[in-house]
Amino acid sequence: MNAEVAAATAAPEKKEFWRWQENTWFDESKNWKDAKIITCGIDVGSVSSQAVLVCDGELFGYNSMRTGNNSPDSAKNALQGIMDKIGMKLEDINYVVGTGYGRVNVPFAHKAITEIACHARGANYMGGNKVRTILDMGGQDCKAIHCDEKGKVTNFLMNDKCAAGTGRGMEVISDLMQIPIAELGPRSFDVETEPEAVSSICVVFAKSEALGLLKAGYTKNMVIAAYCQAMAERVVSLLERIGVEEGFFITGGIAKNPGVVKRIERLLGIKQLETKIDSQIAGALGAALFGYTLMQKQAAK
Amino acid sequence: MIANYGYKDGSGEYYISIDTDKCIGCAADRACLTACPKHMFEIITDDYDDEVAWVKKECTRALAYDCAGCKPAGGYTSLPCTTACTPGAIKHSW
């Protein structure tokens, strides 16, 4: 069989446009062996899992990856990914806190804390003590949270019944448009005129509406813009239910999508606080910080 | 803390909000637990180690249906849960 025939008969390569970047990071300027207290936060979400290491109350490293079909394995894999890079063993960690959808299935966790409290604590670390309103746009749910200057939750609301306004919704559109998920945000601004938001709030119906728009002559970028606008309107209505205070911060994977973030800022009339830390680790970071506080309390007794 | 349990879907917004600060040392002797005909409330220890009421997880996605019986159409003039909660911690959004 010649090369041309082989190429023509080969199965087409299946591209996973939805697949977001998994990543691992640690602070190379520090040595974890110098730390007195090492705590770990494991956030097992419905779509992604993160393990964050905190040394003496400061972020040291993290690993963010896709959640598999088994929560305990996802937790183990997330932590192993960072421990292997830095030569750490589980015994070296003083306290582990599990959070997220699969928090009760983290086998080596000393305590489980809800993702609502952990996201508030993580956002307080990432955005500083001015953070008051947090929007967590998770894989399959969306949360609006108010917190005080210490990162303690004062008001929260969660919508986990509907996938509209979640990362999974964006993955569906990414696959439908056959555009890598990281490109959706920038491409949503590459339009001559801003289209109306897609009217459906349901991901399933939004998908069929998007197909209808393509048939009607919309470019892919226009459809993406319409979907990003719909997602922004959806989460803003959620936020407005608890009210929006200055000191706005977005966590979760969607925080990396400027197409949604800038539209949310436009609708609210405020800018979100900046951070250099990966928005997806907020929950696990908050969990690790809770662990650090618990260790300090134990030491003080 | 104001905890909102429920959801928004194509038919409307259905949230039960609980002011947990009013739950601590409940002045109504946890009357919400027995007042709700569907037994939707439960006492938990929250993330800040306070004993407060919450809406059971399995109930939060069906409030529009589960609470319908206690609304005026069901023959009630006031909601049993909000009436029983004399500190005024429980509110319905609809």
HADDOCK unambig.tbl for C-alpha pairs under 7 A between the chains (distance, minus, plus):
assign (segid A and resid 113 and name CA) (segid B and resid 47 and name CA) 6.03 0.50 0.50
assign (segid A and resid 114 and name CA) (segid B and resid 47 and name CA) 6.92 0.50 0.50
assign (segid A and resid 117 and name CA) (segid B and resid 47 and name CA) 6.81 0.50 0.50
assign (segid A and resid 153 and name CA) (segid B and resid 1 and name CA) 6.51 0.50 0.50
assign (segid A and resid 154 and name CA) (segid B and resid 1 and name CA) 4.18 0.50 0.50
assign (segid A and resid 154 and name CA) (segid B and resid 2 and name CA) 6.08 0.50 0.50
assign (segid A and resid 155 and name CA) (segid B and resid 1 and name CA) 5.22 0.50 0.50
assign (segid A and resid 155 and name CA) (segid B and resid 2 and name CA) 4.36 0.50 0.50
assign (segid A and resid 155 and name CA) (segid B and resid 3 and name CA) 5.75 0.50 0.50
assign (segid A and resid 156 and name CA) (segid B and resid 2 and name CA) 6.44 0.50 0.50
assign (segid A and resid 156 and name CA) (segid B and resid 3 and name CA) 5.35 0.50 0.50
assign (segid A and resid 156 and name CA) (segid B and resid 4 and name CA) 5.97 0.50 0.50
assign (segid A and resid 157 and name CA) (segid B and resid 3 and name CA) 6.56 0.50 0.50
assign (segid A and resid 157 and name CA) (segid B and resid 4 and name CA) 4.81 0.50 0.50
assign (segid A and resid 157 and name CA) (segid B and resid 5 and name CA) 6.60 0.50 0.50
assign (segid A and resid 158 and name CA) (segid B and resid 5 and name CA) 6.98 0.50 0.50
assign (segid A and resid 159 and name CA) (segid B and resid 6 and name CA) 6.99 0.50 0.50
assign (segid A and resid 159 and name CA) (segid B and resid 7 and name CA) 5.18 0.50 0.50
assign (segid A and resid 161 and name CA) (segid B and resid 7 and name CA) 6.40 0.50 0.50
assign (segid A and resid 161 and name CA) (segid B and resid 61 and name CA) 6.17 0.50 0.50
